[in-house]
């Protein structure tokens, strides 16, 4: 019964082969994780230094510590700016600055494309990067923890643990989808109708 269920699930997935090197995908993720975290933390760290003049514990800042140092409103504003910076990197950069690519993907010669060959729209990136990566599969990205902390701070309720477990479950399912099909597409790709392809790096000749 389990084998039949697994086979049915595999049949529902995209069987189109994807030739993107997995090591390159991992390196692109690590670069994006680091650069995205820097963008997100910039407003929080600047706000922390302005409020406390403390540089030693700047790397440990979060909205709860900011609220203690000032007030909840200030903490939420700084958190919101952090999310805007994260959205700028994960959504606006691949939309306008490097079409279809974040810094990590551009460095590793990977590009996001529509499966039907149409142009990649802002809506597609909003669904793929925003809803898919930063919310549903957000356990792998720092901005997910930020919006969850902001939600807990604003509501006065501590349900971040439940959101964490839910995110882990969704991410595991998404990872299995990529492992079970030749297309290597994850949940965020299915939501946005996208796929990743290798492209020629600047100064090199490399086929897609």
N, C-alpha and C positions, 0 to 999 in steps of 0.2 A: 504493500500500500504506500509506504514512504517512497519507494523507488518510482512508483507511478506518479505521485505528487511532485517529486523532484523533476521528472521528465516533462510533466505538463508545464511546470514553471519555466524550465529551460526553453521549451518550445515557444513560450510567450515573449522571450527576450530576443533582441536583435541579433541575428546570426551573421551579419556582415563583418568580415575580418577587419580588425584594427591593427595597424603595424607600428604603432607608437611603442618605443622601447620603454619597458616598465621602470628601468633604472632612471631614465630621463624624466618620467612622470614623477617619480619619488623626489628627485632633485629639484624639480620645478615646484613641487609642494613645499619642500623645506625652505626654499628661497622665498616663496610667497608667504609662508607662515611667519618668517622672520621680518620681512619688509612690512607685511600687513600689521603685525604686532607693533612695530615702531610707529607706523602712521596712527594707529588707534591710541597708543599710549602718550603721544606727544601733547595733546591738550590736557590730559590728566596730570602728567608730570609737571607741565608748566604751571597749571593751576595749583598743584601741591607746593611747588617752590614759592609761588607768590603768596600763598596763604600761611605757610609755615617756615619758609626760609631754610628748610631741611633738605639737603641733597643726599644724605647718606641712605635714607630709607625710601628714596624716590622710586626705586624699582619695585617696591612692595605696595605701591599706592593702588587703591580701588575706590569705588564710589562710597563704600561704607566709611572708610578712613577719611575721605573728603568731607562726608557729612558730619563726622565728629569734629573735624578741623574748622568747619564753617557752619553750614546748614544743609538740609536736604535739597532745597531748591538749587543752590549752587552746585552741589554734587551731581544732580540730574542734568543741569545745563552742561557741565564739563563732560559728563558721560555721553550726552547727546552729541557733543562736538567730536568725541572720540569715535562714535558710531558713524558720523558723517565722514570722518577721515578714512575709516575702514571701507565705507561704501565707495568713496572716491577711488581707493586703490583697487578694490575687487570688482567694481562695476564700471566706473567712469574711465579708468585707464584702459581696459580692454575694449571700451566702446569708442573712445575718441582719440586717445594718445597712441596706443598700439592695438589697432583693430584685431579683436579676437585673441589678444595676448595680454597677460600680466607680465611683470618683469621676469618672474620665474619661468613662465612659458616661453617668452621671447629669448631668454638666455639659453634654454634647452632646445629651441627649435620646434616648439609645439604650438598649435593654433586651434582655437575653438571654431567650429564651423557648423552650419545647419545641415542636417541629414538630407534635406531635400534640395540643397544647393542654393537656396535663397540667401539674401543678405542677412547678416546677423544684426538684429535690431536691439534697441535699448531694452525693450520689453523682455526679450529672450535672456539678456544678461541679468536683468532684475529677477527673473524667475530662477535662472540657473545659479547665479552667484549669491543673490540675496536670500530668496526663499530656500533653495536647495542646500547651498553650502553653509551659509551663516546662520540659518535657523534650524532646518530639519537635520542636517548632518553637522551641525555646529560644534559637536564635541571635539572636532579636529581643528577648530579655529578659535583664536582668542576673542574676537568680537562676540561670539555666542555667549561666553561667560559674562561679558559686560552687559548685554541687554537683559540677561537673566537676573543679574545683580540689581540692575536699575528697576526691574519689575518688582523684585522683592522689597527693595527700599521704598518704592512709591506706594506699594500696597500694605507694607508692614507685616507681610506674611513670608515665611521662609519655606518655599517649595522648590528651591534650586536643586535639591537632591533628586526629586521626581523628574524634573526637566533633564537632569544629567543622565539618569537611567533611560529615559525615553530617547534621548539623543544617541546614546550608545546603541540601543536596540535598532534604531533606524539606520545608523551608520553601518552596523554589522550586516543588515539586510542589503544595503546598498553595495557593500563590498562583495557580498556573495553574488549579487547580480553581475558585477564586473568579472568575477572569477568563473562564473558558469557559462558565459557566452563569449564567442570570438570577438564581438564588438567592443568588449571591455567597458561598456557604458555603465555609469552608475546612476542612481536615482535622479540626481540633478540633471543629468543628460536627457533622461526620458521625459522629465517635466518640461524642459525647454526645447526638446527636439534637436539636440546638438550632439556632436561627436568630436573627439580630438584627433588631429592629424599632425604628422611631422611635416615641417616645411623647411626650405633651404635657409640655413643661417647666412647672415650677411658675409659675403666674401667667400662662401663655399658653394659648391654645386651638390645639391642633395634633393632627390626626388621625393615627392609627396607620397 
